[in-house]
Amino acid sequence: MRHWLILFLVALTGAAQAQKIRVAVAANAQFVMEKLKAGFEKKTGLDVEVIVNSSGKLTTQIQNGAPFDVFLSADMKYPAAVDKAGLAATKPKVYAYGLLVLWTRSDIDPAKGLAVLSDQRIHKIAVANPRMAPYGATAIAVLAQQKRLEALQPKIVYGESIAQVNQYLISGAVEAGFTAKSVVLEPSMQGKGRWADVKGAEPMAQGVVLLKGARTDARQFYDYLFSPEARAIFQRYGYQKPVHP
């Protein structure tokens, strides 16, 4: 009897999860997605489950059959790869432009630019894995362009995603790191260190695709991302809006 009860509860849990729209989102958008999720659920009564990871890892999961409905990347490359593999129901579309920032502990001034990273008080610099995380790739590219990468390489600590970079910074494991502007504008992050925009880092086009096999109502969430309400939320978190209507 107990065995059948356990099987019933497992099946019930699986059914409940199946009723949710599953949204795979790049770690830079973790906090803004909480607000988007709340706004969408309030407006529609539909439930959303958010899965956060680096864009590269989410792409691999999608290619391996992960049951996601919508994929929001930190760039356009990964949605294009999903589309090329025949796994997207829509063409990659820019939902926002993200900005890279340098985040440091409180006694270090990031407004001085990347030169501050040579400060002797900075022993470790967190960067998201550039092979999987577009924000990490952008950070490395800017350091290389400004001819600082070689000198700073011994200080660099790689995180799996922006989320891990944030953990390193908040815990004090590193003195500085590159993260998304949307992270430092999250209310719960206020007063935790100092930040400044990274000069030379262009706004990053971030793309979304509706995936093949998605729940029918997942299209509503996809469309919601381009609504005036969602765009206002994105802008509060430092994202720039796309040029298309």
N, C-alpha and C positions, 0 to 999 in steps of 0.2 A: 504493500500500500504506500509506504513511504517513498519507494522507488518511483512509482507512478506520479506521486505528488511533486517530486523534484523535476521530473520530465515535463509536467504540466507547467510548473513555474518558469522553467527555462524557455519553453515554447511561448509562454505569455510575454516574457521579457523580449524575446526576439520579435514577436508581433508588434509590441509597443515601439521598438526601435524602427521597425519597418514603416511605421506610420509617420516618421519624421523625415523632413527634407534634409539630406546629408550634404553639408557644404564643406568642402576642403579648402582651407584658406592659408595662404602664406603667412608666416609668423609676424611679419611687419604689421599686418592688419588685424592682429589678435584683439586689440582693445576696441578698435572702431567696430569690429564685427559684433562685439557684445551689444553695442548700441543699435546696430542695424538689425540684429536678431530680435531685440526687444521691440523695436518699432514695427517690424514686419509681423511678428506674432500678435501684437496688439491690434494691428490693422486688419489682419486676415483670420486670426484664430488658428492658423496652422503652426505646427511645431517644427523647429529647426535644430538640428544637431550640428555643432561646429567641430571640425577636425583640424588642428593646427600643426603645421610642420614646415620645413623648408620647401620651396617650390620644386626643387629637384626631387626630393624624396616623395612628395605627393604625386608628382608625375610618374615616378616609378611604380607607386602603388596603383595608380590608375591603369597603367599599362599591364599590370599584373592582375587586373580584374577587381580592384577595390570597388565596392558598391556606393560610389559617390554620385551625387546628382549635379552639383555645380562645383566648378574649380576656379578659384581666384588666385592668380599667381602674382609674384612681385615683378614680373617682366612680361614680355610678349613671346619670348623664346619658348618657354615651356608650354603655354597654351597652343602654340604653333606645332610643337612636337606631338601633342595629344591629337590635334586636328589631323596632322599628317598620318598618324597611325590609324585614322578612321574611327576615333573614339569620341569625337565631338559632334553634337547635334547642331551647333552654331559655329560660325567662324569666330576666331579670337577678336575680342572687342575691348578697347581701352575703357576701364571703368573709373580710373583716376591716375594722377601722376604723383608719385611719392618722392619724398625728399630725404636725403642722407644728412645726419647730424653727427657731430662729435660730442660725446657725453663724458664728463669727467667728474671726479669727486669735488667736493665743495671748495677746497683750497687751491684748485687749479683753474685757470681762466681759459676756456676753449675759444673765446673770442679772439685770442691772439693768433689763431690759425693752427695749421698742422705743425708749425715750428715748436709749439708747446709740447709736442710728444717727445722731444729730445730732452725735456726737463728731467733732471736726475731723480725727482720725486716719482716719476712714472717708471715703474719696473715692468708692468705688463699692460698690453693693449689688446682688447678683445675685438675680434673680427669674425663675422659669420663665414662659414666655409664657402669660399668663392666658387667651388665646383658645384655646389648645390643651392646656394643662396645668392640671388642677384644683388642684394645690398652689400654682401661681402665682396662680390666681384667688383662692384663700383668703388668700394673703399680701397681695394688693392690697386685698381686702375688709377685712382686719383693720387695715391701715394707714389706710384711709379711715374706718373706724369710730372709730379713735383720733385722727382728725384730724391725721394725720402725713403723709399721702400727698402733698399739694401741696408741702410744704416739702422732702420727700425725693426728689421726682420727678427732679430733675437728677442725682441720684446713681445712679438705678436703671439697671441693665444687664440686658436680657432675654436669657435663654438659651432654646434651642428646647425644652428639657425639663429635668427635675430632673438628669439625667445631665450636661448641659452646665453647669448651675449648680455642680454638684460639681467639675467640671473647673476652672471659674473660681476656686473657692475653694482647691482643692489647689495650683494653679499660682501662686497669689498675685496673680492678675489683679484680684481684688476683695478687700476687707477683710472683707466680711460678705455673708451671703446666706441665703435661706430654702430649706430642704430638708426631706426627710422624716426622721423619727426613725429609721427603719430604716437609713438611710445612716450616720448617726453611730454607730450601734450595731454596724456591721460591724467585725469585729476588725481588718481591714487599715486602718481609718480611725482607730483609736485613737491619741491623741497628736497628731492633726492639728487644731489649733485648739481652740476651746471652743464649747459649745452649751448651749442652754436651751430648754425648751418655750415656745411663744408663748402668752401669756395672751390669752384672748379667741377663740382659734381652736378651734372645736369638732372633736371626732374626725370624720374624714371616712369616710363609708360607701363602701367600694370594692366594685364589682360584677364578676361574671364571667358569661360566657355560653359555652355550647358552641355552635359554629357549624354551620350547615347544610352538609352535604357533608363533615363531618369524618370522619376515619378512625374505624372502629368502636372501636378500642382507645383513642381519645382520651377516651372517656367514663370510662375508668379514671383518667385524670389529673384530670379534672374532679371525680370523686368523691373522689380522694385529697386534694384541697384542703380538704375538710371532715372529714378523718380526725383522730383524736387526735394522731397523729404530726405532721401538717402544722400543726395548730393550735399545738402546742408550739413548732414552728419559728417560726411567725408571732409568737408572744408573746416569744420571745427577741429578736426584732428590733423590739420596741416596739409591735407592732400589738395592738389590742384585739379580742377575739373577738366574733363576731356573736351575737345572742341566740337565733337559731333553733338547733335541735339539730343 
